[in-house]
Amino acid sequence: MWWMMNEGGGHYCSKKTDDICGDVCGQDSGRLSMSRIRCILRGIDLKTLIFLFVMVPTCVLAIYVHGQKISYFLRPLWESPPKPFHDIPHYYHENVSMETLCSLHGWKVREFPRRVYDAVLFSNEVDMLTIRWQELYPYITQFVLLESNSTFTGIPKPLVFASHRDEFKFVEPRLTYGTIGGRFKKGENPFVEEALQRVALDQLLKIAGITDDDLLIMSDVDEIPSRHTINLLRWCEDIPQVLHLRLKNYLYSFEFLVDNNSWRASVHRYQTGKTRYAHYRQTDVILADAGWHCSFCFRRINEFIFKMKAYSHNDRVRFSHFLNPKRVQKKICTGADLFDMLPEEYTFKEIIGKMGPIPHSYSAVHLPSFLLENADKYKYLLPGNCLRESG
């Protein structure tokens, strides 16, 4: 101890007391704590003080700015990878008969094809919806679209499809269109509003006339199954009750191929009372190379900014400068992440392998035919055309 009372009531100093703190002896208890602090500070050299005053705030700032990156990088330590899918090899060639194609997949050909329903929740992706519906048009019985006047995050939005409906006259005879009013509950988990809209889409499908064993495509607007994939599934018997589709995963345009692992799109053989519209994993079976997922593939910068604020992961906009139009344009042209995030992977090898901008791809082979037939109109989606309109 630093001090103790002697038998006569006076103060006693230990011989082991450090000279620096020698004046602590004789101090009353009320002043002791401050004296000890002064002693400790006098015992720390100037370099140590500078180190503490510089490094501590720097570490706090680094955690604040890059905390999300640190969390994602350490993800393999606290989260195990999901169970692997069972991949079904996908066979296709335009000159091979449907009977042969079904046989290659282990299925039998049907006497007549199933009816097919394509159902989507729509926000503002007019161009991607056009490309999707043109790709699927020959084989869809009914196009089902639900639109809200609210984003998942509770932000009011116009009914974009309603104002562009004239552009979709080619599907009008087969279109079931519905709207749902938003609840505008700011601060609520965006996935709550998203789930409610998907429930409403279930009801709209019933209005559209879907029945047992019809095929139902469940995917976002920008998750586009290839035409021949849907034709295969409608003609083949004994396909799985629920089948996920593995799509090529693109970002910003078809110039930046991320990987081949987009899996949320699915096709269901409809069952009354059992099938529910959802966007999560519903089976372990997936069909390889079944289409394209083009995420954040917009014509205008303001559409990028709108989605960044409006979609379910809007918490990734951690700083206001993320929404700066010049920054957004730079990210698009370099293939870098809009939210400065690390890859969402489950092993250090995959995280490190995907760090940094996405490499440019100069292949436009096996893309939706309508896109290539109208390349002048949609050139921003093709390699070498990263600049976006400002409006």
N, C-alpha and C positions, 0 to 999 in steps of 0.2 A: 504493500500500500504506500501511497505517497506520504501520508502523515498519520500520526496517531497521538493520543493524549498520554502524557506520563503520569506518574502517580500523584504528583502535586498539582495537577490540573493545567500545567503549562503545555506548550507545544513541543513536540519532539520530531526531529528530522532524522530520517534514516541515512546512514552513511553512504548508502547506495544511490542516493538521489543524484540525478544528472545535474551538472553545473548549469545547464541551460535553464532548467526549471527550478533552480534553487530558490528563487523568490516566492515559489508557491508556499513554502513553509512559513508559517506565521500568518497566513491568510485565513480569514474566517470562512465558514462553510458557504455563506451566501455568495462569495465571490470566487469560490474555488473552481466551479465549472468553467467560467470564462477564462480564468487564469490557465487552466489546463489546455484549453483550445489554443490560447496564445502561445503556449509552450510548444504544442504540436506544430503549429504553423511556422514558428521560428526554427523548428527542426527540419523543415522541408526546404530544399534549395530552390532557387528561382527557376531552373530548367524544369523541375518537376511540376511547379505551379503552372507554368506556361503550357506544359504538356496536358495537364488536366483541364485547364480552361479552354484549350483548343480542341482536344480530342473528344471530350464528353459531348459538347454541343454538336460536333461533326457527326458523331455516331448516332445521336438522336435524330439529326436531320436526315442522315442516310437511311435509317430505318423508316422514317416517315415517307421519304420519297420512293425508296426501293423495297419497302416491306413486302409488297405484293410479289415482286420478283423473287425475293428471298423465300417466301412461302411456297411459290410454284417450283422453285429449284429444289427445295427440300421435300417436295411431294412424295417421292419414292420412299421416304422414311416413315411417313405417317398414313399413306394410303396404298393399298394393294391394287394391282391392275384388275380390271373386270375379267370374268371368265371369257376365254376366247370364243369367237363365233365358229360354227361349223360351216365352212364355205362350200357352196355348191358350184362346181365349175360351170361356166356359161359358154355354150356353144352357139355360134351364129355365123351364117354366111347367106347373102341374099339369093344365091343360086341353089341352096339346099332346101328340100321340101320340109314342110312343117311336120310331117310324120317322122321324118328322119331326125329333126331337131328335138322333138319330144322324146324320141327313143334314146337319143344321146344323153338326155337328162334323167333317164330311167322312168319316164312317164309314157302314157299312151295318148294318142291323139283323139280328140273328141269329134263327135259327128257334127257339132255346131259350136261356135264360140260362146263363151260366157258374155254377159253384159258387163260393162266396166263403168264405174263412177269415179270421177276425179274430184276430190273435195279439198278446198284450201281456205285458210284464213288469210284475208288480204289486208295489207297496210297501204303501201304506195308504190309497189314494184311493177309499174305498168309494162315496161319493156320485157322484164323477165316473165311476166304472165303471158304476154303475147307469144314469146318464143316457146314457152311451155305448152300452151294450148295448140299452137301450130304443129308442134312436134307430136302431140298425142291425138290430134283431131281425128284421124282416120278410125281410131279404135275406141273412142269414148262414147258411151251411151248418153251420159248426162254429166255436164260440168256443174259443180256445186260450189258456190262462192259465198262466204259470209264476211261482211264488212262492219266495222264499228266506227262510231264517231269519237272513239277514245283509243289512245295507245295503251299497251299493257301497263305503262307507268302512270296512267291517269292524265295524260296530256290531251287536250281536245284536238281533234284532227278533222279535216273535211272528209266527206265520202268520195274518195278519189276515184274509185271504180265507177260510181254513179255518174261522175262528170266526164268520164272517158268511155262510157258504155257504147257510144257509136263506133268506136274503134274495134269493137268485138262483135260486130254484126254476124261474122262468120260462124259464131257459136250460138247465136240468139235462139234458134229453134230448140237447142238442147241445153239451155242454161236455166239453172235454178239459183236465183240470187236472193240473198236475205241480208237484213241489217239488224244490228243489236245496239241498243243505247249503252253508253259507258256509264260507269258509276263514279268516276272521277275522284277516287280515294287516293290522294297523294300520300306517299309515305308507306303505303301498303306494299307487301311483297308482290312484285309484278307477276309472279307465277300464279297468283290467285286469280287475277283478271284473265290471264291466258287460259287457265283451266276452265273458267266459266264460259269463255267464248268457244272452247272446244266442245263443251257440253251442248251449247246452243247449235253447234254444227251437227251434232248427232240428230237433233230434232229436224234440222233442215234436210238432212239425208232422207229421213222418213217421208217428208213432204215431196222430195224428188222421186220417190217410188222405189227405193232400193229394196230388194228381197233376198231371201236366202240363196247362197252360193254365187251371187253377183260378186265381181271383184271390186274392192274399194282401195283406191290409192290414198294413203295417208302420208303427206309430206308437205313441207313448206313450199311456197311459190318458187323459191330458188333451188329446190331439190327436184331435178327434172329427170324422171325415168326415160330411158330411150324408147323410141317407138317400137322397135323390134322386141324389146323386153316385155312390154305389155301385150303385144300380139302373141308372143310365146305363151305367156301365162293364161291368156284367155282361151287358147286352143288346146292346152294340154290338160289331161285328166290326172288326178292324184297329186297335184301340187300341194305343198304344205298349207295348212289352214292359215298360218301367218308366216310371212316371209319378208325378212328385211332385204333391202337393196343396197349393195355396196356401190357407192358413186365416186367418181373422180372428184377430188376436193380442190376447188379453185378459189382464189381470193382476188377481188377487185375486177378481174376479167379472166379470159381464157389464156392469158399470157403467164399467169402465176399459178402453176400446179403445185399445191401444197403436198398432197399425197393421194392415195387411193382408198382412204379409210373413212369416208363419210358413210354413216350406217343408219341414221335415224329414219330415213324414208322406208316405208313398208307397204306391202300389198296384202290384203285380207280377203279370204272367202267369207263373205258376210254371213253372220249368224244373228237372227233376231233375238234380242234380249241379252246377247253376250258381247257382240262387237261394240267397242267404245273407241271413239276417235282420240288418239293419243300421239305423243311425239317422244316417247321414251322406249327403251328396250323391252320388247314384248315376246321375244323368242330367241333361241340360240342359233337359228338357221338363217343364212344370208346368201343371196345370189351374187356372184362376182360380176364386176364390170357391167353395171346395169344402168348407167346414166351419168349425170353431171350435177354437181352442187357448186353453184357460183355465188359465194357469199360476199355481201357488200359490193355487188356489181351494179353500180348506178351510173347514170349519164351525167348528173349534176352534183357539184360539191355540196349544195345545200341538202341534197337527199342523203348524203353520207352523214352530215351533221344531225339531220333529223333522226336517222336510225340510231345513231350513237346515244341520243338522249331518250329515245322512245322504246327501245327493245328491252327484253327482260334482264339483260346484263348491263343496264345503264350505270351500275355502280362502278364499272370499269373506267368511267370518265372521272378520274380522281382530281384533275386540275382543269381549270377553265381554258388554259392555252391548248389543251387537246383539241378543242373545237375551232381553233384558228384555221381559216380556209387555206392559207398558204402552207401550213404544216400538213393539213390533210392531203393536199395535192402532192406534196413531196413524198409522203408515205406511200401514196398510190403508185407513183412512178418508180420508187425504189423497191416496192414489194415488202416494205417494213410494216410492223404491226401498229395499227392506229392507237392502241391503248398502251403501247410500250410494255407488253406482257411477254413472258417467256412461254414456250410451247406447253400446252396442257397434255403432258405425257406422264408415264408412270415409271420410267427407268431413267437413270442418269444418262445412259447411252443415247436414248431417243431425245431427251431434252437438249443435250449438247449437240447432237447431230442436226437438230432443227433450229438452233439459235441463229439469230441474224436474219437479214432479208431473205425472201424466197427467190431462188434463182429464176431468171427469165427463161421462158420457153418460147420457141419460135414455131411450134407445131400447131396447125389448125386442122389437123386430120381427125376425122370421126367426131365432129361437133354437130349440134343440131342442124339439120339441112336448111331450115328456114333462116337461120343466122347467116349461113354462107350465101344463100340466095339473095339476101338483103344486106350484104356486107357494107354498102355505103351508108345505110341508115344506122347500122349497129357497129360501126368500125371501132368504137371505143371499147368494145368487148374483145377485139381481136389483137393479136400480138403487134407491138410497135405503135400503139395508139393510147398512151396512158393519160394524156391531157384531158381534163374534164371541163364541161361548161360551168360557168360560175353561177348562173341563175338557179 
